[in-house]
Amino acid sequence: MTHDQVLISATELEQLLIDGDPVTILDVRWQLAAPDGRAAYEEGHIPGAVYVSLEDELSDHTVSGRGRHPLPSGRDLEAAARRWGVRRGVPVVVYDDWNRAGSARAWWVLTAAGVEGVRILDGGLPTWRGPLESGSVTAPPGDLTVKHDDLYTGALPTLTAEQAGAPEVTLLDARAPERFRGDVEPIDPVAGHIPGARNVPSTSLLDDGGRFVPEVPEFSGAVGAYCGSGVTASVVVAALAAAGVDAALYPGSWSEWSSQSTRPVERG
């Protein structure tokens, strides 16, 4: 992929709207401390944007054994995307207001399902200089048909737990350094990281304005990324993709890995 296939600036999005070009805009506000972003969305969002729930529509919590945010099925995603008004051949812009976590998750899930033309608003909502509208948007039903029902084996590469622990994979841990080291673990029952992983916090790939940095670290061989539950690792995958580097996502991430007491844990 290239930068322009992954990211879009607020200026470019505004020009699309001025020109009247068709585009579907999805508001995917989500934070660890505030996973339901609907209230913030209803207070003010980019005109025409439809709210997307990361917890309810970009995850499937009925799935067990695959971490805290299991991937949805392509079938369920297709039904949700039609509610959002996603149409065949119409580009999609996803945005959030917190460290690109929600938008990167939406970008990864939709792209893995085979949806083309999905881009992340670089810098998120704070970069938008146009008007905001309040309330909710109900879009006309879309007609999207996803290509992959199993996103774990979809259009983007993924890692199983066994593959994530393999020595030939350069594995990147997207969590904050203190969680990587195992100094603290506020969410999962076990502290630490997958042995051999390198800490590349997702926020280290964003500048002070929340935009993706143009240069990323160089890695050799196969590259994979994980975090607590596969959400912020999507930011790392997106940052690398924008720089032309393919990286696989370990969707279950630390929450899946640490759920099995037989798997090794490294600290420090």
C-alpha positions in Angstrom: 0.0 0.0 0.0 0.9 3.7 -0.3 0.4 6.7 2.0 -2.5 7.9 -0.1 -4.2 4.5 -0.1 -4.2 4.5 3.7 -4.6 8.1 4.8 -6.5 11.2 3.7 -6.1 14.8 5.1 -8.9 16.9 6.4 -8.2 19.3 3.5 -8.7 16.5 0.9 -11.9 15.4 2.6 -13.3 18.9 2.7 -12.6 19.2 -1.0 -14.4 16.0 -1.8 -17.5 17.3 0.0 -17.2 20.7 -1.7 -17.0 19.0 -5.1 -20.0 16.9 -4.3 -18.0 13.6 -4.8 -19.6 10.6 -3.2 -17.9 9.5 0.0 -19.1 7.6 3.1 -17.8 9.1 6.4 -17.7 6.9 9.5 -17.2 8.3 13.0 -15.5 5.6 15.1 -14.9 7.4 18.4 -13.6 5.0 21.1 -11.2 5.2 24.0 -10.0 2.6 26.5 -11.6 4.7 29.3 -14.7 5.6 27.3 -15.5 2.8 24.8 -18.9 4.2 23.9 -18.3 7.3 21.8 -21.9 7.9 20.7 -22.5 10.8 23.1 -19.5 12.6 21.9 -20.6 11.9 18.3 -24.0 13.4 18.9 -22.5 16.5 20.4 -20.7 17.2 17.1 -19.4 15.3 14.1 -18.4 15.9 10.5 -21.5 16.5 8.5 -23.0 13.3 7.1 -20.8 11.1 9.3 -22.5 7.9 10.7 -21.5 6.6 14.1 -19.9 3.2 14.3 -19.5 1.3 17.6 -16.2 -0.4 17.9 -17.5 -2.5 20.7 -20.7 -3.6 19.0 -20.0 -3.5 15.3 -16.3 -3.9 14.8 -16.0 -6.7 17.4 -17.9 -9.9 18.1 -18.0 -10.5 21.9 -19.9 -13.8 21.4 -16.6 -15.4 20.3 -14.5 -17.0 23.0 -10.8 -17.6 23.3 -9.8 -14.9 20.9 -9.1 -12.0 23.2 -11.1 -9.0 24.4 -12.1 -7.7 21.0 -12.6 -10.7 18.6 -13.1 -9.8 15.0 -16.6 -9.8 13.6 -17.6 -12.1 10.9 -17.8 -10.7 7.3 -21.5 -11.5 7.3 -22.2 -9.4 10.4 -19.9 -6.6 9.1 -21.7 -6.5 5.8 -25.0 -6.0 7.5 -23.5 -3.3 9.7 -21.8 -1.6 6.8 -25.1 -1.5 4.9 -26.7 0.3 7.9 -23.8 2.8 7.7 -24.6 3.4 4.0 -21.4 1.9 2.6 -21.8 1.4 -1.1 -19.9 -0.5 -3.8 -17.4 1.8 -5.5 -17.8 4.7 -3.1 -14.7 5.6 -1.0 -14.9 5.4 2.8 -13.3 7.8 5.3 -13.0 6.7 8.9 -12.1 9.0 11.8 -11.8 9.3 15.6 -10.6 11.7 18.2 -8.2 9.5 20.2 -4.8 8.3 19.0 -6.3 6.9 15.7 -7.3 3.7 17.6 -11.0 3.6 16.5 -10.3 4.6 12.9 -7.4 2.2 12.5 -9.5 -0.6 13.8 -12.3 0.3 11.3 -9.7 0.6 8.4 -8.2 -2.8 9.3 -11.6 -4.6 9.7 -13.1 -3.2 6.5 -10.0 -3.7 4.4 -9.5 -7.3 5.8 -13.1 -8.0 4.7 -12.1 -6.9 1.1 -13.6 -3.4 1.1 -11.6 -1.2 -1.2 -11.0 2.6 -0.9 -11.0 2.9 2.9 -8.9 5.7 4.3 -8.1 7.0 7.8 -8.5 10.8 8.4 -5.0 11.7 9.3 -4.9 13.5 12.6 -8.5 12.7 13.3 -11.4 15.0 14.2 -9.1 17.8 15.6 -7.7 18.5 12.1 -11.2 19.2 10.7 -11.7 22.9 10.2 -15.2 22.8 8.7 -18.5 22.9 10.4 -19.8 20.2 12.7 -23.4 18.9 13.0 -25.1 17.5 16.1 -27.5 14.7 16.5 -27.4 11.4 14.6 -27.3 10.5 11.0 -29.3 7.7 9.5 -27.8 6.9 6.1 -29.7 5.4 3.1 -29.1 1.7 3.1 -25.8 0.7 1.4 -25.3 -2.2 -1.0 -21.8 -3.4 0.1 -21.0 -7.1 -0.4 -17.9 -8.2 1.6 -15.5 -10.6 0.0 -14.3 -12.5 3.1 -16.5 -13.9 5.9 -13.5 -15.0 8.0 -11.5 -11.9 8.7 -8.8 -14.0 10.4 -8.0 -15.3 6.9 -9.1 -12.3 4.9 -7.5 -9.8 2.7 -4.9 -8.6 5.3 -2.3 -10.8 6.9 -2.9 -12.1 10.5 -0.9 -14.1 13.0 -2.1 -16.9 15.2 -0.7 -17.2 18.7 1.7 -19.9 17.5 2.9 -17.7 14.6 3.2 -14.6 16.9 5.6 -16.5 19.1 7.8 -17.8 16.2 11.4 -16.5 16.2 11.3 -15.7 12.5 8.7 -13.0 13.1 9.7 -9.5 14.2 6.9 -8.9 16.6 6.0 -5.4 17.7 4.1 -4.6 20.9 2.0 -1.5 20.5 1.2 -1.0 24.2 2.6 1.7 26.4 6.1 0.9 27.7 5.0 0.3 31.3 2.5 -2.3 30.2 5.1 -3.9 27.8 7.6 -4.2 30.7 5.0 -5.6 33.0 5.3 -2.8 35.5 1.5 -2.4 35.4 -1.4 -4.2 33.8 -4.7 -2.5 34.3 -6.8 -4.7 32.1 -5.5 -8.2 31.5 -4.9 -10.7 34.4 -1.2 -11.2 33.5 1.5 -8.5 33.2 4.4 -8.7 30.7 4.8 -9.3 27.0 5.3 -12.1 24.4 8.9 -13.3 24.6 11.1 -11.7 21.9 8.7 -8.8 21.1 9.9 -5.2 20.6 8.0 -2.3 22.1 6.8 0.2 19.5 4.0 2.1 21.2 1.3 3.1 18.7 1.5 6.7 19.9 5.2 6.8 18.9 4.1 6.6 15.2 2.0 9.7 15.6 3.2 13.3 15.9 2.1 15.8 18.5 -1.0 16.6 16.3 -2.0 13.0 16.0 -0.9 12.6 12.4 1.0 9.5 11.3 4.7 10.2 11.1 6.2 9.9 7.6 9.1 7.7 8.6 8.8 4.5 10.5 11.5 2.1 12.0 13.0 -0.4 9.5 12.5 -4.1 10.1 13.8 -7.1 8.2 11.8 -10.2 7.4 8.2 -10.9 8.5 6.7 -8.2 10.7 3.7 -8.6 13.1 2.0 -6.3 15.6 -0.1 -6.9 18.7 -1.4 -4.9 21.7 -3.8 -5.6 24.4 -6.7 -6.8 22.3 -5.9 -6.0 18.6 -7.1 -2.4 18.5 -4.1 -0.1 18.9 -2.0 -2.6 17.1 -4.1 -1.7 14.0 -2.5 1.8 14.3 0.9 0.3 14.0 -0.2 -1.8 11.0 -1.7 1.3 9.4 1.4 3.4 10.0 3.6 0.7 8.4 1.2 0.2 5.5 1.3 4.0 4.8 5.1 3.7 4.7 4.9 0.8 2.3 5.6 -2.0 4.8 3.3 -5.0 5.1 2.7 -6.1 8.7 0.4 -8.9 10.0 -1.9 -8.3 12.9 -2.2 -10.7 15.8 -5.9 -10.0 16.5 -6.2 -11.7 19.8 -3.1 -10.0 21.1 -2.0 -10.0 24.7 -5.5 -10.7 26.0 -5.6 -14.0 24.1 -1.9 -14.9 24.7 -2.1 -14.4 28.4 -5.3 -16.3 28.8 -3.4 -19.6 28.4 -1.2 -20.3 31.4 1.1 -22.5 29.4 2.3 -19.7 27.2 5.5 -18.0 28.2 5.6 -14.5 29.5 8.6 -12.1 29.5 9.0 -9.0 31.7 11.3 -6.0 31.7 
